[in-house]
Amino acid sequence: MPFHINGDLSARVMNTLQAFSPALEVYSIDEMFLQLDGLPEQGNDLGHRIKEKVWQHVRIPVGVGIAPTKTLAKLANRAAKTIPKCNGVCVLDEPHKWEWLLRRLPITEIWGIGKRMALRLADLGIQSGWELATAHPKTVRRRCNINVERTIEELNGRSCLELEELPPDKKQIYCTRSFGSRASTLQPIQEAVALYASRAVDKLRSQRGLVTTIHVFLHTSPFEPNYYSASTTAQLPYPTDDVRLVASLARRTVANLYKPGREYVKAGVGLIEIQGRRHHQFDCLSTGQSEQADRVMSALEAVKRRYGKGAVFLASQGVQQPWAMRQHHRSPEYTTQWSDLPAVS
């Protein structure tokens, strides 16, 4: 029986939940699924015990939804947060319980059903969660897709979506930020783009990927006259995870987008064609990334792991970075910064 939790996740929350079940899927930054099959304790009591244990260990309020499938568990979690009588925990363990909820839900509240899909389903006379659950799966599949068919099965308590205990690799990686102060010259824009490229490559290397194409964009404020926005893609000479190569290409690309006499407020870099290093197909006409580049990147990674992310960086990122995003109202980092610990006198 899947269990869905919604709240601000951290490593401590994960450790707390793994004490209940090792089968755990981190679905997003504030959501996760847990497999509860085989546990001696079930139902509402278990949900409240999990909720109380997370609050006791981490002091984070969470909503808990328990149901036979992941889709129903998401609905149960929604009910736990919106129905005061649930007190933060909702268990949909019998058909009449999820029928009661589905009859009161618009179809767009169902996990995986967006506005466009809702319009397609409306043509079939399906506008509520219950109408979708009672629709013929094969008929709906012919008009929509197999994912909607699986959703119908899940709404009837038949599990079609397994837990993904290992998150899938990202197919695209973007790093974009607004500038802390407007940039009217090319240098600060190139520094920012080099930094964003470096952060994107860090994420790329964490999933052992190589990139062949990057996307770079730049724009002024859309709320002011003479709005300017430009973007383009650029091809790398071979699949790579060398931050020097990616940052250099990003700097050259944004220079082609830049037009003087304007004040820019945002830029970004995306790695849009990614392939796994394990399944990389070599080209006999191209040497590809050198072993020396691999050793350099491994050395940079080792330094960052030991001394922190800012211990070593590309000179093209700049040192002062007056364009950096303002973070004056950021929440204190009580668990990672000594200076942010509250003082008691």
C-alpha positions, 0 to 999 in steps of 0.5 A, spaced: 500 500 500 503 506 497 503 512 502 504 519 500 507 524 504 507 532 503 512 537 506 519 540 506 523 534 505 530 533 508 535 528 509 533 527 516 526 526 514 528 521 509 532 517 515 525 518 519 521 515 514 526 509 512 525 507 519 518 505 517 519 502 510 526 502 506 522 502 499 522 509 498 521 514 492 523 521 493 517 524 488 519 531 488 523 536 493 517 536 498 513 529 496 515 522 497 512 515 496 513 509 501 511 502 501 507 500 507 505 493 505 507 487 510 507 492 516 504 490 522 501 496 523 496 499 518 491 505 517 490 511 520 494 509 527 500 508 522 499 515 519 498 519 525 504 515 528 509 517 522 506 524 522 508 525 529 515 522 528 517 526 523 514 532 527 518 529 533 525 528 529 525 534 524 519 539 527 516 539 520 509 539 519 507 534 513 500 531 510 499 523 510 495 520 505 495 512 505 491 508 499 492 502 495 495 506 489 500 512 488 494 516 484 489 514 490 495 516 495 496 523 492 488 524 492 488 522 500 494 526 501 490 532 498 484 530 503 488 530 509 491 537 507 484 540 505 479 537 510 480 539 517 476 533 520 482 528 517 487 532 522 493 531 517 492 524 515 487 520 510 486 513 509 483 511 502 483 503 504 476 501 501 472 503 495 466 507 498 471 512 501 475 514 494 468 514 491 466 519 496 472 523 494 472 522 487 465 524 486 467 531 489 473 532 485 474 536 478 478 532 473 483 537 473 485 535 481 487 528 479 494 526 478 497 527 471 490 530 468 492 537 466 487 542 462 489 540 455 487 533 457 481 535 461 478 538 455 479 532 451 476 528 456 470 533 456 469 531 449 467 524 452 463 527 457 468 526 463 468 532 467 469 529 475 474 524 478 468 519 479 466 519 471 473 518 470 474 512 474 468 509 472 470 510 464 472 504 460 479 504 460 480 502 453 475 507 450 479 512 453 486 510 451 484 510 444 482 518 445 487 520 449 493 515 451 496 509 455 497 514 461 490 516 462 488 508 462 493 507 467 490 513 471 483 509 471 486 503 473 489 506 479 483 510 481 479 503 482 485 501 486 489 497 481 496 499 482 500 500 475 505 505 477 511 502 481 515 506 486 522 509 483 527 508 488 532 511 484 530 517 481 531 517 473 536 521 470 534 528 467 533 529 460 535 536 460 538 540 466 537 548 466 540 553 471 537 560 470 537 566 475 535 573 475 541 578 476 541 582 482 543 588 479 541 590 471 547 588 466 548 593 461 555 591 458 557 584 456 562 582 461 558 581 467 553 577 463 558 572 460 561 571 468 554 569 470 553 565 464 559 561 465 557 560 473 550 557 470 554 553 465 558 550 471 552 549 476 549 545 470 555 541 469 555 539 476 548 536 476 550 533 469 556 529 472 552 527 478 548 523 474 554 521 469 552 524 463 555 527 457 552 533 453 552 535 446 547 541 445 546 547 450 541 552 450 543 559 452 538 565 453 538 572 455 532 578 456 531 584 458 525 586 463 518 584 460 515 590 464 519 595 460 519 598 453 523 595 448 523 588 451 528 584 448 529 577 448 533 572 445 535 565 445 539 560 441 542 553 441 549 551 440 553 544 438 559 542 442 564 538 438 563 531 442 559 529 448 562 532 454 562 533 461 568 538 461 566 544 464 571 548 461 568 547 454 561 548 456 562 554 459 567 557 454 561 555 448 556 558 453 560 565 453 561 565 446 554 564 444 551 569 449 556 574 446 552 573 439 545 574 443 548 580 446 546 587 444 549 594 447 544 599 449 540 595 453 539 593 461 539 585 461 535 582 467 536 575 466 540 569 463 540 562 463 544 556 460 540 549 459 544 542 457 538 540 452 541 533 449 544 529 454 546 522 454 549 517 459 556 516 459 555 508 460 551 508 453 555 513 450 557 511 442 564 513 440 565 516 433 571 513 429 572 520 426 572 524 432 577 523 438 572 525 443 573 527 450 580 526 452 583 522 458 586 528 461 580 532 461 577 526 465 582 527 470 582 534 471 574 534 472 575 528 477 580 533 481 576 539 481 570 534 483 574 532 489 577 539 491 569 541 491 567 535 495 573 536 500 573 544 501 566 546 499 563 548 492 566 555 492 573 552 493 575 552 486 571 555 480 573 558 473 576 565 472 571 566 467 565 566 472 568 573 476 570 574 483 566 580 485 560 578 482 556 584 483 551 581 478 549 576 483 542 574 485 540 578 491 538 573 497 537 578 503 531 575 505 533 568 505 531 564 511 537 562 516 541 556 515 541 553 522 543 546 520 549 548 516 552 555 518 554 557 525 553 564 524 545 563 523 544 559 529 540 564 534 543 567 540 540 566 547 542 571 552 
